[in-house]
Every structure is written in structure tokens, then in C-alpha cells.
Amino acid sequence: MILFIAFSYPIEKYYLKLLAQKMRRELSYQFRDLLYSLSASFATGRQMQEALFEAESGLKLIYDENAAINRELAHMVKRMRESKEIRRGIIVGLCNKKQCRRHT
């Protein structure tokens, strides 16, 4: 029993180190794929926001929804959409104060 306890700590430490290396390697591959996707979008003339939206949908097809890159992209896209809504609300609010007319 004492031998088991004595050897379990170094084994656990080694196992955690292997898991961390695996996670870093997977994230590196995922990030590489994100950069490829963004590069392709930029080459077709898309802006950053459009490129991120497209990359999010593309990487969801490649990786699991719980993959680190998908979680981060979902967070970024959500923040961009919220920011866009806030900016739109500010502009509409300013126009209402100044009695702007929308020309369509």
C-alpha cells in the first residue's frame, strides 16, 4: 500500500504533463485551421467580422462543438454581434434625438 502511494504521485504528475501536451498540440492544430480559414476569407475580400462568422461555421463542421477553438470563436462572434447591436442602438438613438430621416 505504501509503495502504491509512493509511486502514484510521480505517475499522476507525468500523466497530467502528457495531457497538457496533448491539449496544446490539439489547440495548435485547431488554431492553424482557423488561420487557414481566415486567410481564405481575406483572399476573397471579406472583412474580419465576416471572416470570423464564416470560420465559426466551418470549424464547427471539422471539430466538436466543445472544442476549445469553437468555444472561443462562439464567444468572439457573440461579442461582435452584441457590439453591433449596441452600435446600431446608439446610432438610432442619436438619430431619434436629432430627428434624422432615413433615406431608402
C-alpha positions as CSV (number, residue, x, y, z in Angstrom):
1,M,0.0,0.0,0.0
2,I,2.8,2.4,0.9
3,L,4.6,1.6,-2.4
4,F,1.4,2.4,-4.3
5,I,1.1,5.8,-2.7
6,A,4.8,6.5,-3.2
7,F,4.6,5.7,-6.9
8,S,1.2,7.3,-7.6
9,Y,2.3,10.9,-7.3
10,P,5.1,10.8,-9.9
11,I,2.8,8.8,-12.2
12,E,0.0,11.3,-11.8
13,K,2.3,14.2,-12.4
14,Y,3.6,12.5,-15.6
15,Y,0.1,11.8,-16.8
16,L,-1.0,15.4,-16.2
17,K,2.0,16.6,-18.2
18,L,1.1,14.3,-21.1
19,L,-2.5,15.6,-21.0
20,A,-1.3,19.2,-21.1
21,Q,1.0,18.5,-24.1
22,K,-1.9,16.8,-25.9
23,M,-4.2,19.7,-25.3
24,R,-1.6,22.2,-26.5
25,R,-1.0,20.2,-29.6
26,E,-4.7,19.9,-30.4
27,L,-5.2,23.6,-29.8
28,S,-2.3,24.3,-32.1
29,Y,-3.9,22.3,-34.9
30,Q,-7.2,24.0,-34.4
31,F,-5.6,27.4,-34.4
32,R,-3.8,26.6,-37.6
33,D,-7.1,25.6,-39.2
34,L,-8.6,28.9,-38.0
35,L,-5.8,30.8,-39.6
36,Y,-6.3,28.9,-42.9
37,S,-10.0,29.7,-42.9
38,L,-9.4,33.4,-42.1
39,S,-6.7,33.6,-44.8
40,A,-9.1,32.1,-47.4
41,S,-11.8,34.6,-46.4
42,F,-9.5,37.5,-46.6
43,A,-8.3,36.3,-50.1
44,T,-11.9,36.5,-51.3
45,G,-12.2,40.1,-50.0
46,R,-14.2,39.5,-46.8
47,Q,-13.8,41.7,-43.8
48,M,-12.6,40.4,-40.4
49,Q,-16.1,40.2,-38.9
50,E,-17.5,38.2,-41.9
51,A,-14.3,36.0,-41.9
52,L,-14.8,35.1,-38.3
53,F,-18.5,34.3,-38.8
54,E,-17.6,32.0,-41.7
55,A,-14.7,30.4,-39.8
56,E,-17.0,29.7,-36.9
57,S,-19.4,27.8,-39.1
58,G,-16.6,26.0,-41.0
59,L,-14.8,24.9,-37.9
60,K,-18.0,23.5,-36.3
61,L,-18.0,21.1,-39.2
62,I,-14.5,20.0,-38.5
63,Y,-14.3,20.0,-34.7
64,D,-16.6,19.0,-31.9
65,E,-18.8,21.8,-30.6
66,N,-16.9,21.6,-27.3
67,A,-13.5,22.0,-28.9
68,A,-11.5,24.9,-27.4
69,I,-11.4,26.8,-30.7
70,N,-15.1,26.5,-31.3
71,R,-15.9,27.8,-27.8
72,E,-13.5,30.8,-28.3
73,L,-15.0,31.6,-31.7
74,A,-18.5,31.4,-30.4
75,H,-17.6,33.8,-27.7
76,M,-15.9,36.2,-30.1
77,V,-18.8,36.1,-32.6
78,K,-21.3,36.6,-29.8
79,R,-19.4,39.7,-28.6
80,M,-19.2,41.0,-32.1
81,R,-23.0,40.6,-32.6
82,E,-23.7,42.3,-29.3
83,S,-21.3,45.1,-30.1
84,K,-23.0,45.6,-33.5
85,E,-26.4,45.8,-31.8
86,I,-25.1,48.3,-29.3
87,R,-23.7,50.5,-32.0
88,R,-26.9,50.2,-34.0
89,G,-28.9,51.2,-30.9
90,I,-26.6,54.2,-30.3
91,I,-26.9,55.4,-33.9
92,V,-30.7,55.0,-33.8
93,G,-30.9,56.8,-30.5
94,L,-28.8,59.7,-31.9
95,C,-30.9,59.9,-35.0
96,N,-34.1,60.0,-32.9
97,K,-32.7,62.9,-30.9
98,K,-31.7,64.8,-34.0
99,Q,-34.8,63.8,-35.9
100,C,-32.8,62.1,-38.6
101,R,-34.7,60.7,-41.6
102,R,-33.7,57.5,-43.2
103,H,-33.3,57.7,-46.9
104,T,-34.1,54.4,-48.6
